[in-house]
Amino acid sequence: MKSVAKYQEVEVTTADPVEMIVKLYEGIVRFNNLAKKAIEEGNIGERNNFINRSIAIIGELAASLNTDEGGEVAVNLARLYEYSINALNTANIKNDTALIDSVTRVIEELKKGWEGILNGKDG
């Protein structure tokens, strides 16, 4: 397991910033799906854990926004991140998979946009 952790550390420290954002979005989607599964299985502890992990990632993304340089785009991202955090908190309280799905849809759309930027860099 040490080699996997080392690989992941190298992958993170050498990743392009846009690539890193895509990976973070993938993590949110993965944790949201695991939270939904935990709800379906009645596992409150796991639901809470996975939702909190998604919220932590979104919080870090929100904290990294630079509204001076990013302007309206950064402000809009901040609003989407705030919505996502609020929806996930409510989903956690209410055991609501529909709210998790709504956040996943938002994150997947954002991910597509960043992937478009990433693909544009490759070409």
URZI-V279170 format. One record per residue. N is the residue number from 0. RES is the residue in one letter. SS is DSSP state (helix for helix, strand for strand, loop for the rest). PSI is psi in whole degrees, -180 to 180 (* if undefined). Layout:
n;res;ss;psi
N;RES;SS;PSI
N;RES;SS;PSI
//
This chain:
n;res;ss;psi
0;M;loop;-26
1;K;helix;-38
2;S;helix;-35
3;V;helix;-45
4;A;helix;-40
5;K;helix;-43
6;Y;helix;-46
7;Q;helix;-38
8;E;helix;-45
9;V;helix;-42
10;E;helix;-42
11;V;helix;-43
12;T;helix;-19
13;T;helix;-1
14;A;loop;144
15;D;loop;143
16;P;helix;-40
17;V;helix;-42
18;E;helix;-38
19;M;helix;-42
20;I;helix;-42
21;V;helix;-44
22;K;helix;-39
23;L;helix;-42
24;Y;helix;-41
25;E;helix;-39
26;G;helix;-42
27;I;helix;-47
28;V;helix;-44
29;R;helix;-48
30;F;helix;-36
31;N;helix;-43
32;N;helix;-39
33;L;helix;-36
34;A;helix;-41
35;K;helix;-43
36;K;helix;-42
37;A;helix;-39
38;I;helix;-46
39;E;helix;-31
40;E;loop;-2
41;G;loop;24
42;N;loop;92
43;I;helix;-40
44;G;helix;-45
45;E;helix;-41
46;R;helix;-50
47;N;helix;-44
48;N;helix;-50
49;F;helix;-39
50;I;helix;-43
51;N;helix;-33
52;R;helix;-41
53;S;helix;-46
54;I;helix;-40
55;A;helix;-43
56;I;helix;-46
57;I;helix;-40
58;G;helix;-41
59;E;helix;-41
60;L;helix;-43
61;A;helix;-41
62;A;helix;-24
63;S;loop;-6
64;L;loop;141
65;N;loop;98
66;T;helix;-21
67;D;helix;-47
68;E;helix;-34
69;G;helix;-16
70;G;helix;-135
71;E;helix;-34
72;V;helix;-46
73;A;helix;-39
74;V;helix;-44
75;N;helix;-40
76;L;helix;-42
77;A;helix;-41
78;R;helix;-42
79;L;helix;-39
80;Y;helix;-42
81;E;helix;-46
82;Y;helix;-47
83;S;helix;-44
84;I;helix;-46
85;N;helix;-43
86;A;helix;-41
87;L;helix;-38
88;N;helix;-43
89;T;helix;-41
90;A;helix;-38
91;N;helix;-42
92;I;helix;-41
93;K;helix;0
94;N;loop;45
95;D;loop;104
96;T;helix;-26
97;A;helix;-38
98;L;helix;-38
99;I;helix;-43
100;D;helix;-40
101;S;helix;-39
102;V;helix;-42
103;T;helix;-40
104;R;helix;-44
105;V;helix;-48
106;I;helix;-40
107;E;helix;-37
108;E;helix;-44
109;L;helix;-42
110;K;helix;-42
111;K;helix;-42
112;G;helix;-45
113;W;helix;-35
114;E;helix;-35
115;G;helix;-41
116;I;helix;-45
117;L;helix;-45
118;N;helix;-34
119;G;helix;-31
120;K;helix;-33
121;D;helix;-30
122;G;loop;*
//
